[in-house]
Amino acid sequence: MQQAIDIVTIDTRGQGLYEFTRAVRRFVDASGITTGLLTAYVRHTSCSLLIQENADDGVKVDLDGFFARLVPEGMTWLVHTAEGPDDMPAHIKAALTQTSIGIPVADGSPVFGTWQGLYLFEHRRRPHRREVVLNIIGEH
């Protein structure tokens, strides 16, 4: 078994989905691993990871709108408010999604479906620099 690890930095411009599928494909290719498992893990508590459709930008708009309605800002009963009105809703959104995703690797490529892409889902309004750790384990 072989493994490799790297960190992808994603500069966000505020709430939304930021695709980084190409960076993942480059990492897998550079690792030389042909069969294995890739794990993507985000090192933050107010953003998350999603595998989602990457063919129609309307999907991103609808997901943003859904989560804004599901977990709105301005919930007066929240206690954790020191970092602004979007902070605790961002933590809740991250808790409802995931911070780690496993993706199979076969024939030297991540096994995404035809319309699938890997996204960082930023839940804060202001820009952030986010880090996603990529770890692959498998065989050449």
DSSP file (Angstrom, degrees, kcal/mol; ACC not computed):
  #  RESIDUE AA STRUCTURE BP1 BP2  ACC     N-H-->O    O-->H-N    N-H-->O    O-->H-N    TCO  KAPPA ALPHA  PHI   PSI    X-CA   Y-CA   Z-CA
    1    1 A M              0   0    0      0, 0.0     2,-0.3     0, 0.0   138,-0.2   0.000 360.0 360.0 360.0 141.1    0.0    0.0    0.0
    2    2 A Q  E     -A  138   0A   0    136,-3.4   136,-2.7     2,-0.0     2,-0.3  -0.862 360.0-170.9-121.0 158.4    1.1    3.5   -0.8
    3    3 A Q  E     -A  137   0A   0     -2,-0.3     2,-0.3   134,-0.2   134,-0.2  -0.993   7.7-169.9-149.0 159.8   -0.4    6.8    0.3
    4    4 A A  E     -A  136   0A   0    132,-2.1   132,-2.7    -2,-0.3     2,-0.3  -0.979   5.3-162.5-144.7 153.8    0.0   10.5   -0.4
    5    5 A I  E     +A  135   0A   0     -2,-0.3     2,-0.3   130,-0.2   130,-0.2  -0.992  14.3 160.3-140.3 145.8   -1.4   13.6    1.3
    6    6 A D  E     -A  134   0A   0    128,-2.3   128,-3.3    -2,-0.3     2,-0.5  -0.966  30.4-125.5-155.0 165.8   -1.8   17.3    0.3
    7    7 A I  E     -A  133   0A   0     -2,-0.3     2,-0.5   126,-0.2   126,-0.2  -0.984  14.7-156.8-121.4 127.9   -3.7   20.4    1.2
    8    8 A V  E     -A  132   0A   0    124,-3.1   124,-2.8    -2,-0.5     2,-0.5  -0.902  11.4-149.8-100.8 127.7   -5.8   22.3   -1.3
    9    9 A T  E     -A  131   0A   0     -2,-0.5     2,-0.5   122,-0.2   122,-0.2  -0.861  11.5-169.1-100.1 129.6   -6.4   26.0   -0.3
   10   10 A I  E     -A  130   0A   0    120,-2.9   120,-3.1    -2,-0.5     2,-0.7  -0.973  10.6-153.0-122.2 118.7   -9.7   27.5   -1.5
   11   11 A D  E     -A  129   0A   0     -2,-0.5   118,-0.2   118,-0.2     2,-0.2  -0.817  19.5-159.1 -90.0 115.5  -10.3   31.2   -1.2
   12   12 A T        -     0   0    0    116,-3.2   116,-0.3    -2,-0.7     3,-0.1  -0.566  20.4-153.3 -94.1 160.1  -14.0   31.9   -0.9
   13   13 A R        -     0   0    0      1,-0.5     2,-0.3    -2,-0.2    -1,-0.1   0.138  67.5 -67.8-112.5  15.3  -15.8   35.1   -1.7
   14   14 A G  S    S-     0   0    0    112,-0.3    -1,-0.5   114,-0.1   111,-0.3  -0.799  94.1  -0.6 124.5-169.7  -18.6   34.4    0.8
   15   15 A Q  S    S+     0   0    0     -2,-0.3     2,-0.3   108,-0.2   108,-0.2  -0.135  90.2  74.6 -55.3 142.1  -21.5   32.0    0.9
   16   16 A G  E    S-E  122   0B   0    106,-2.0   106,-2.8     2,-0.0     2,-0.4  -0.834  79.1 -62.2 145.2-180.0  -21.8   29.5   -1.9
   17   17 A L  E     -E  121   0B   0     -2,-0.3     2,-0.5   104,-0.2   104,-0.2  -0.866  36.6-166.6-104.8 132.3  -20.4   26.4   -3.5
   18   18 A Y  E     -E  120   0B   0    102,-2.7   102,-2.5    -2,-0.4     2,-0.2  -0.950  14.8-142.9-122.9 109.3  -16.8   26.3   -4.8
   19   19 A E  E     +E  119   0B   0     -2,-0.5   100,-0.2   100,-0.2     3,-0.0  -0.494  27.0 167.3 -75.8 137.4  -15.9   23.4   -7.0
   20   20 A F     >  +     0   0    0     98,-2.8     4,-1.5    -2,-0.2    99,-0.1  -0.031  33.8 124.3-136.5  32.6  -12.4   21.9   -6.7
   21   21 A T  H  > S+     0   0    0     97,-0.4     4,-2.6     1,-0.2     5,-0.2   0.881  73.0  56.2 -60.1 -41.3  -12.8   18.6   -8.7
   22   22 A R  H  > S+     0   0    0      1,-0.2     4,-2.5     2,-0.2    -1,-0.2   0.902 105.2  51.3 -61.3 -41.3   -9.9   19.5  -11.0
   23   23 A A  H  > S+     0   0    0      1,-0.2     4,-2.1     2,-0.2    -1,-0.2   0.882 110.6  49.8 -63.1 -37.5   -7.5   19.9   -8.1
   24   24 A V  H  X S+     0   0    0     -4,-1.5     4,-2.5     2,-0.2    -2,-0.2   0.923 109.9  49.8 -66.4 -44.6   -8.6   16.5   -6.8
   25   25 A R  H  X S+     0   0    0     -4,-2.6     4,-2.4     1,-0.2    -2,-0.2   0.909 111.0  49.7 -60.9 -41.9   -8.1   14.9  -10.2
   26   26 A R  H  X S+     0   0    0     -4,-2.5     4,-2.7     2,-0.2    -1,-0.2   0.913 110.7  50.4 -62.5 -42.9   -4.5   16.4  -10.4
   27   27 A F  H  X S+     0   0    0     -4,-2.1     4,-1.6     2,-0.2    -2,-0.2   0.934 111.6  46.8 -61.6 -47.3   -3.7   15.2   -6.9
   28   28 A V  H  X>S+     0   0    0     -4,-2.5     4,-0.9     1,-0.2     5,-0.5   0.927 113.5  49.3 -61.4 -44.8   -4.8   11.6   -7.7
   29   29 A D  H ><5S+     0   0    0     -4,-2.4     3,-0.8     1,-0.2    -2,-0.2   0.923 111.1  49.0 -60.2 -45.7   -2.9   11.6  -11.0
   30   30 A A  H 3<5S+     0   0    0     -4,-2.7    -1,-0.2     1,-0.2    -2,-0.2   0.778 102.5  63.5 -66.9 -26.4    0.3   12.9   -9.3
   31   31 A S  H 3<5S-     0   0    0     -4,-1.6    -1,-0.2    -3,-0.2    -2,-0.2   0.785  94.5-141.0 -69.1 -26.7    0.1   10.3   -6.6
   32   32 A G  T <<5 +     0   0    0     -4,-0.9     2,-0.4    -3,-0.8    -3,-0.1   0.447  53.4 139.9  77.9  -1.1    0.5    7.4   -9.1
   33   33 A I      < -     0   0    0     -5,-0.5    -1,-0.3     1,-0.2   107,-0.3  -0.627  28.8-179.1 -78.9 130.0   -2.1    5.4   -7.2
   34   34 A T        +     0   0    0    105,-2.4    74,-2.3    -2,-0.4    75,-0.4   0.733  68.7  29.0-102.2 -27.0   -4.4    3.5   -9.5
   35   35 A T  E    S+B  139   0A   0    104,-1.8   104,-2.8    71,-0.2    -1,-0.3  -0.985  90.1  73.0-137.4 124.4   -6.7    1.7   -7.1
   36   36 A G  E    S-BC 138 105A   0     69,-2.1    69,-2.6    -2,-0.4     2,-0.4  -0.957  71.7 -60.7 172.6-152.7   -7.6    3.0   -3.7
   37   37 A L  E     -BC 137 104A   0    100,-2.6   100,-2.0    -2,-0.3     2,-0.5  -0.995  30.2-156.6-134.6 128.4   -9.6    5.4   -1.6
   38   38 A L  E     -BC 136 103A   0     65,-3.0    65,-3.3    -2,-0.4     2,-0.5  -0.886   9.4-162.6-101.7 132.0   -9.3    9.2   -1.6
   39   39 A T  E     -BC 135 102A   0     96,-3.3    96,-2.5    -2,-0.5     2,-0.5  -0.971   2.5-164.6-115.0 130.2  -10.5   11.1    1.5
   40   40 A A  E     +BC 134 101A   0     61,-2.7    61,-2.5    -2,-0.5     2,-0.4  -0.959  12.6 179.5-110.6 131.0  -11.2   14.8    1.4
   41   41 A Y  E     -BC 133 100A   0     92,-2.3    92,-3.3    -2,-0.5     2,-0.4  -0.991  19.2-145.5-137.1 124.5  -11.5   16.5    4.8
   42   42 A V  E     -B  132   0A   0     57,-2.6     2,-0.3    -2,-0.4    90,-0.2  -0.771   8.5-147.0 -93.5 135.0  -12.2   20.2    5.5
   43   43 A R        +     0   0    0     88,-2.1     2,-0.3    -2,-0.4    89,-0.1  -0.131  67.8  81.5 -94.3  37.3  -10.4   21.7    8.5
   44   44 A H        -     0   0    0     -2,-0.3     3,-0.2     3,-0.1    -2,-0.1  -0.914  64.5-143.5-140.6 164.2  -13.1   24.1    9.5
   45   45 A T  S    S+     0   0    0     -2,-0.3    49,-0.2     1,-0.1    50,-0.1   0.375  94.4  54.0-111.8   2.6  -16.4   24.2   11.4
   46   46 A S  S    S+     0   0    0     48,-0.1    77,-1.3    47,-0.1     2,-0.3   0.073 106.6  46.7-127.2  25.0  -18.4   26.7    9.4
   47   47 A C  E     -F  122   0B   0     75,-0.2     2,-0.3    -3,-0.2    75,-0.2  -0.922  65.0-168.4-148.3 172.0  -18.1   25.2    5.9
   48   48 A S  E     -F  121   0B   0     73,-1.7    73,-3.3    -2,-0.3     2,-0.4  -0.860  21.1-101.7-151.7-176.8  -18.5   21.7    4.6
   49   49 A L  E     +FG 120  98B   0     49,-3.0    49,-0.6    -2,-0.3     2,-0.3  -0.919  30.9 179.6-119.6 144.6  -18.0   19.4    1.6
   50   50 A L  E     -F  119   0B   0     69,-2.2    69,-3.1    -2,-0.4     2,-0.6  -0.998  25.8-146.0-140.3 143.5  -20.5   18.2   -1.0
   51   51 A I  E     +F  118   0B   0     -2,-0.3     2,-0.3    67,-0.2    67,-0.2  -0.967  47.1 150.2-100.0 124.7  -20.5   16.0   -4.0
   52   52 A Q  E     -F  117   0B   0     65,-2.4    65,-2.4    -2,-0.6    -2,-0.0  -0.928  50.7 -66.6-150.7 167.9  -23.1   17.6   -6.3
   53   53 A E  E     -F  116   0B   0     -2,-0.3    63,-0.2    63,-0.2     7,-0.1  -0.343  36.1-175.0 -60.5 137.0  -24.1   18.2   -9.9
   54   54 A N        +     0   0    0     61,-2.6    -1,-0.1     1,-0.1     3,-0.1   0.183  65.8  79.2-119.7  16.6  -21.7   20.4  -11.8
   55   55 A A  S    S+     0   0    0     60,-0.4     2,-0.5     1,-0.2    -1,-0.1   0.758  94.4  39.9 -94.2 -27.1  -23.5   20.7  -15.1
   56   56 A D    >   -     0   0    0      1,-0.1     3,-1.9     0, 0.0     4,-0.5  -0.969  62.7-153.9-130.8 116.6  -26.1   23.4  -14.2
   57   57 A D  T 3> S+     0   0    0     -2,-0.5     4,-1.7     1,-0.3     3,-0.4   0.680  90.0  78.5 -62.4 -17.1  -25.2   26.4  -12.0
   58   58 A G  H 3> S+     0   0    0      1,-0.2     4,-2.6     2,-0.2    -1,-0.3   0.795  84.0  63.3 -60.8 -27.6  -28.9   26.5  -11.0
   59   59 A V  H <> S+     0   0    0     -3,-1.9     4,-2.5     2,-0.2    -1,-0.2   0.922 103.0  47.7 -62.3 -43.9  -28.2   23.6   -8.6
   60   60 A K  H  > S+     0   0    0     -4,-0.5     4,-2.5    -3,-0.4    -2,-0.2   0.913 111.7  49.9 -63.8 -42.5  -25.8   25.8   -6.6
   61   61 A V  H  X S+     0   0    0     -4,-1.7     4,-2.3     1,-0.2    -2,-0.2   0.927 112.7  46.9 -61.1 -45.7  -28.3   28.6   -6.5
   62   62 A D  H  X S+     0   0    0     -4,-2.6     4,-2.6     2,-0.2    -2,-0.2   0.884 111.6  50.2 -67.5 -39.0  -31.1   26.3   -5.3
   63   63 A L  H  X S+     0   0    0     -4,-2.5     4,-2.5     2,-0.2     5,-0.2   0.928 111.0  49.5 -64.3 -44.1  -28.9   24.7   -2.6
   64   64 A D  H  X S+     0   0    0     -4,-2.5     4,-2.0     1,-0.2    -2,-0.2   0.936 113.8  46.5 -57.5 -46.5  -27.9   28.1   -1.3
   65   65 A G  H  X S+     0   0    0     -4,-2.3     4,-1.7     2,-0.2    -2,-0.2   0.894 111.4  51.1 -64.3 -41.4  -31.5   29.2   -1.2
   66   66 A F  H  X S+     0   0    0     -4,-2.6     4,-2.7     1,-0.2    -2,-0.2   0.944 112.4  44.9 -62.2 -48.9  -32.6   26.0    0.5
   67   67 A F  H  X S+     0   0    0     -4,-2.5     4,-2.6     1,-0.2    -1,-0.2   0.842 109.4  56.4 -67.9 -31.8  -30.0   26.2    3.3
   68   68 A A  H  < S+     0   0    0     -4,-2.0    -1,-0.2    -5,-0.2    -2,-0.2   0.866 113.9  40.7 -65.2 -35.0  -30.7   29.9    3.8
   69   69 A R  H  < S+     0   0    0     -4,-1.7    -2,-0.2    -3,-0.2    -1,-0.2   0.858 115.5  50.3 -78.6 -37.2  -34.4   29.0    4.4
   70   70 A L  H  < S+     0   0    0     -4,-2.7    -2,-0.2     1,-0.3    -3,-0.2   0.904 128.8  20.0 -67.4 -42.0  -33.6   25.9    6.5
   71   71 A V  S  < S-     0   0    0     -4,-2.6    -1,-0.3    -5,-0.2    -2,-0.1  -0.734  87.5-174.2-129.5  80.1  -31.2   27.7    8.8
   72   72 A P    >   -     0   0    0      0, 0.0     3,-0.5     0, 0.0     2,-0.1  -0.354  26.0-113.2 -77.5 155.6  -31.9   31.4    8.5
   73   73 A E  T 3  S+     0   0    0      1,-0.2    13,-0.1    -5,-0.1     3,-0.1  -0.468  94.2  52.8 -74.7 158.8  -29.9   34.1   10.2
   74   74 A G  T 3   +     0   0    0     11,-0.5     2,-1.0     1,-0.3    -1,-0.2   0.611  58.3 155.9  90.9  12.7  -31.6   36.1   12.9
   75   75 A M    X   -     0   0    0     -3,-0.5     3,-1.7    10,-0.2    -1,-0.3  -0.642  30.3-158.2 -72.4 107.3  -32.7   33.2   15.1
   76   76 A T  T 3  S+     0   0    0     -2,-1.0    -1,-0.2     1,-0.3    -3,-0.0   0.635  81.9  66.0 -68.5 -15.4  -32.9   35.2   18.4
   77   77 A W  T 3  S+     0   0    0     -3,-0.0    -1,-0.3     2,-0.0     2,-0.1   0.541  74.9 113.2 -84.3  -6.4  -32.6   32.1   20.6
   78   78 A L    <   -     0   0    0     -3,-1.7     3,-0.1     1,-0.1    10,-0.0  -0.403  47.3-166.8 -68.9 142.3  -29.0   31.4   19.5
   79   79 A V  S    S+     0   0    0      1,-0.1     2,-1.4    -2,-0.1     3,-0.2   0.818  72.4  73.2 -95.3 -40.8  -26.3   31.8   22.2
   80   80 A H        +     0   0    0      1,-0.2     8,-0.5     2,-0.1    -1,-0.1  -0.624  56.2 126.6 -82.2  91.4  -23.2   31.7   20.0
   81   81 A T    >   +     0   0    0     -2,-1.4     3,-1.7     6,-0.1    -1,-0.2   0.309  28.5 107.7-128.4   5.3  -23.4   35.1   18.4
   82   82 A A  T 3  S+     0   0    0      1,-0.3    -2,-0.1    -3,-0.2    -1,-0.1   0.781  82.7  48.1 -61.6 -28.9  -20.0   36.8   19.1
   83   83 A E  T 3  S-     0   0    0      1,-0.3    -1,-0.3     2,-0.0     3,-0.2   0.231 124.2 -80.1 -99.8  14.7  -18.8   36.4   15.5
   84   84 A G    X>  -     0   0    0     -3,-1.7     3,-1.3     1,-0.1     4,-0.6  -0.332  51.6 -66.7 112.1 167.5  -21.8   37.8   13.8
   85   85 A P  T 34 S+     0   0    0      0, 0.0   -11,-0.5     0, 0.0   -10,-0.2   0.654 127.2  52.5 -70.8 -15.5  -25.3   36.7   12.8
   86   86 A D  T 3> S+     0   0    0     -3,-0.2     4,-1.6   -13,-0.1     5,-0.1   0.540  90.5  81.5 -94.0  -6.1  -24.1   34.3   10.2
   87   87 A D  H <> S+     0   0    0     -3,-1.3     4,-1.9     2,-0.2     3,-0.2   0.979  94.4  36.7 -69.0 -59.6  -21.7   32.4   12.5
   88   88 A M  H  X S+     0   0    0     -4,-0.6     4,-2.4    -8,-0.5     5,-0.2   0.904 115.8  54.4 -65.4 -39.7  -23.9   29.9   14.4
   89   89 A P  H  > S+     0   0    0      0, 0.0     4,-2.5     0, 0.0    -1,-0.2   0.887 107.2  53.5 -57.2 -34.8  -26.1   29.3   11.3
   90   90 A A  H  X S+     0   0    0     -4,-1.6     4,-2.2     2,-0.2    -2,-0.2   0.907 107.9  49.2 -64.3 -41.2  -22.9   28.4    9.5
   91   91 A H  H  X S+     0   0    0     -4,-1.9     4,-2.0     2,-0.2    -1,-0.2   0.899 111.2  49.8 -64.3 -39.8  -22.0   25.9   12.2
   92   92 A I  H  X S+     0   0    0     -4,-2.4     4,-1.6     2,-0.2    -2,-0.2   0.929 110.1  49.9 -64.7 -44.9  -25.5   24.4   12.0
   93   93 A K  H  X S+     0   0    0     -4,-2.5     4,-0.8     1,-0.2    -1,-0.2   0.904 110.7  50.0 -60.3 -41.4  -25.3   24.1    8.2
   94   94 A A  H >< S+     0   0    0     -4,-2.2     3,-0.5     1,-0.2    -1,-0.2   0.879 108.5  53.0 -64.6 -36.7  -21.9   22.4    8.5
   95   95 A A  H 3< S+     0   0    0     -4,-2.0    -1,-0.2     1,-0.2    -2,-0.2   0.808 107.7  52.1 -67.6 -28.7  -23.3   20.0   11.1
   96   96 A L  H 3< S+     0   0    0     -4,-1.6    -1,-0.2    -5,-0.1    -2,-0.2   0.640 118.4  34.7 -82.4 -14.8  -26.1   19.0    8.6
   97   97 A T  S << S-     0   0    0     -4,-0.8     2,-0.3    -3,-0.5    -3,-0.1   0.151  99.3 -86.8-109.8-133.0  -23.7   18.3    5.8
   98   98 A Q  B     -G   49   0B   0    -49,-0.6   -49,-3.0     1,-0.1     3,-0.1  -0.993  12.1-158.2-147.5 155.7  -20.3   16.7    6.1
   99   99 A T  S    S+     0   0    0     -2,-0.3   -57,-2.6   -51,-0.2     2,-0.4   0.437  85.5  45.1-106.4  -4.1  -16.7   17.6    6.7
  100  100 A S  E     -C   41   0A   0    -59,-0.2     2,-0.4   -51,-0.1   -59,-0.2  -1.000  59.8-175.8-144.1 138.4  -15.2   14.5    5.2
  101  101 A I  E     -C   40   0A   0    -61,-2.5   -61,-2.7    -2,-0.4     2,-0.4  -1.000  14.6-147.3-135.8 134.6  -16.0   12.5    2.0
  102  102 A G  E     -C   39   0A   0     -2,-0.4   -63,-0.2   -63,-0.2    -2,-0.0  -0.872  16.2-173.6-100.0 134.0  -14.5    9.2    0.7
  103  103 A I  E     -C   38   0A   0    -65,-3.3   -65,-3.0    -2,-0.4     9,-0.1  -0.989  21.9-126.3-129.8 122.7  -14.2    8.8   -3.0
  104  104 A P  E     -C   37   0A   0      0, 0.0     7,-2.8     0, 0.0     2,-0.4  -0.306  18.4-147.7 -63.8 151.1  -13.1    5.5   -4.7
  105  105 A V  E     +CD  36 110A   0    -69,-2.6   -69,-2.1     5,-0.2     2,-0.3  -0.991  23.1 167.2-121.8 126.7  -10.2    5.6   -7.0
  106  106 A A  E >   + D   0 109A   0      3,-2.4     3,-1.8    -2,-0.4   -71,-0.2  -0.997  65.4   3.8-139.5 142.1  -10.0    3.2  -10.0
  107  107 A D  T 3  S-     0   0    0     -2,-0.3   -72,-0.2     1,-0.3   -73,-0.1   0.818 130.9 -58.2  53.2  33.4   -7.8    3.1  -13.1
  108  108 A G  T 3  S+     0   0    0    -74,-2.3    -1,-0.3     1,-0.2   -76,-0.1   0.603 118.9  93.3  78.5  12.7   -5.9    6.1  -11.6
  109  109 A S  E <  S-D  106   0A   0     -3,-1.8    -3,-2.4   -75,-0.4    -1,-0.2  -0.980  81.7-102.9-136.6 148.3   -8.9    8.5  -11.4
  110  110 A P  E     -D  105   0A   0      0, 0.0     2,-1.6     0, 0.0    -5,-0.2  -0.481  40.8-120.2 -64.4 141.3  -11.5    9.4   -8.8
  111  111 A V        +     0   0    0     -7,-2.8     2,-0.3    -2,-0.1    -6,-0.1  -0.607  48.9 161.4 -91.6  80.4  -14.7    7.6   -9.5
  112  112 A F        -     0   0    0     -2,-1.6     2,-0.0     1,-0.1     5,-0.0  -0.687  40.0-112.9 -92.3 151.2  -17.1   10.5  -10.0
  113  113 A G    >   -     0   0    0     -2,-0.3     3,-1.4     1,-0.1    -1,-0.1  -0.285  42.4 -89.7 -72.7 170.6  -20.4   10.1  -11.8
  114  114 A T  T 3  S+     0   0    0      1,-0.3    -1,-0.1    -2,-0.0    -2,-0.1   0.853 125.4  26.2 -51.9 -44.1  -21.0   11.9  -15.1
  115  115 A W  T 3  S+     0   0    0    -62,-0.0   -61,-2.6     2,-0.0   -60,-0.4   0.189  97.5 117.4-108.9  16.0  -22.3   15.1  -13.6
  116  116 A Q  E <   + F   0  53B   0     -3,-1.4     2,-0.3   -63,-0.2   -63,-0.2  -0.638  32.8 171.2 -91.8 142.8  -20.7   15.0  -10.2
  117  117 A G  E     - F   0  52B   0    -65,-2.4   -65,-2.4    -2,-0.3     2,-0.5  -0.956  32.6-116.8-138.6 159.8  -18.2   17.5   -8.8
  118  118 A L  E     - F   0  51B   0     -2,-0.3   -98,-2.8   -67,-0.2   -97,-0.4  -0.865  37.6-173.3-100.8 129.2  -16.6   18.0   -5.4
  119  119 A Y  E     -EF  19  50B   0    -69,-3.1   -69,-2.2    -2,-0.5     2,-0.5  -0.924  29.3-138.3-125.8 144.2  -17.4   21.3   -3.7
  120  120 A L  E     -EF  18  49B   0   -102,-2.5  -102,-2.7    -2,-0.4     2,-0.8  -0.898  26.5-149.1 -88.0 128.8  -16.5   23.3   -0.7
  121  121 A F  E     -EF  17  48B   0    -73,-3.3   -73,-1.7    -2,-0.5     2,-0.4  -0.869   9.4-156.0-106.0 100.6  -19.8   24.7    0.7
  122  122 A E  E     -EF  16  47B   0   -106,-2.8  -106,-2.0    -2,-0.8   -75,-0.2  -0.645  15.0-179.1 -81.2 127.1  -19.0   28.0    2.3
  123  123 A H        +     0   0    0    -77,-1.3     2,-0.3    -2,-0.4  -108,-0.2   0.472  54.7  86.6-105.5  -5.1  -21.5   29.0    5.0
  124  124 A R  S    S-     0   0    0    -78,-0.2     4,-0.1     2,-0.1   -37,-0.1  -0.684  70.4-138.2 -96.4 152.2  -20.1   32.3    6.1
  125  125 A R  S    S+     0   0    0     -2,-0.3  -110,-0.1  -111,-0.3    -1,-0.1   0.845  82.5  67.0 -77.0 -35.0  -20.9   35.6    4.3
  126  126 A R  S    S-     0   0    0   -112,-0.2  -112,-0.3     1,-0.1    -2,-0.1  -0.499  98.1 -87.7 -88.3 158.7  -17.4   37.1    4.4
  127  127 A P        -     0   0    0      0, 0.0     2,-0.3     0, 0.0  -114,-0.2  -0.271  48.1-177.7 -62.1 147.0  -14.4   35.7    2.4
  128  128 A H        -     0   0    0   -116,-0.3  -116,-3.2  -114,-0.1     2,-0.7  -0.963  30.6-127.2-140.1 157.0  -12.3   33.0    4.0
  129  129 A R  E     -A   11   0A   0     -2,-0.3     2,-0.3  -118,-0.2  -118,-0.2  -0.949  37.4-168.0-104.1 113.0   -9.2   30.9    3.1
  130  130 A R  E     -A   10   0A   0   -120,-3.1  -120,-2.9    -2,-0.7     2,-0.5  -0.765  11.7-148.0-107.2 147.7  -10.2   27.3    3.6
  131  131 A E  E     -A    9   0A   0     -2,-0.3   -88,-2.1  -122,-0.2     2,-0.5  -0.961   8.2-170.0-117.9 129.5   -8.0   24.2    3.7
  132  132 A V  E     -AB   8  42A   0   -124,-2.8  -124,-3.1    -2,-0.5     2,-0.5  -0.979  15.7-144.9-116.4 122.1   -9.1   20.8    2.4
  133  133 A V  E     -AB   7  41A   0    -92,-3.3   -92,-2.3    -2,-0.5     2,-0.5  -0.741  11.8-160.1 -87.1 128.6   -6.8   17.9    3.2
  134  134 A L  E     +AB   6  40A   0   -128,-3.3  -128,-2.3    -2,-0.5     2,-0.4  -0.943  12.3 177.2-109.3 128.4   -6.6   15.2    0.5
  135  135 A N  E     -AB   5  39A   0    -96,-2.5   -96,-3.3    -2,-0.5     2,-0.4  -0.996   4.7-173.1-132.7 127.8   -5.3   11.8    1.5
  136  136 A I  E     -AB   4  38A   0   -132,-2.7  -132,-2.1    -2,-0.4     2,-0.4  -0.965   3.3-178.3-122.5 138.9   -5.1    8.8   -0.8
  137  137 A I  E     +AB   3  37A   0   -100,-2.0  -100,-2.6    -2,-0.4     2,-0.3  -1.000  33.8  84.9-134.0 136.0   -4.3    5.3    0.1
  138  138 A G  E     -AB   2  36A   0   -136,-2.7  -136,-3.4    -2,-0.4     2,-0.3  -0.979  65.7 -56.6 169.2-157.2   -4.0    2.4   -2.4
  139  139 A E  E       B   0  35A   0   -104,-2.8  -105,-2.4    -2,-0.3  -104,-1.8  -0.860 360.0 360.0-122.3 151.9   -1.9    0.6   -4.8
  140  140 A H              0   0    0     -2,-0.3    -1,-0.1  -107,-0.3  -104,-0.1   0.429 360.0 360.0 -81.1 360.0    0.1    1.5   -8.0
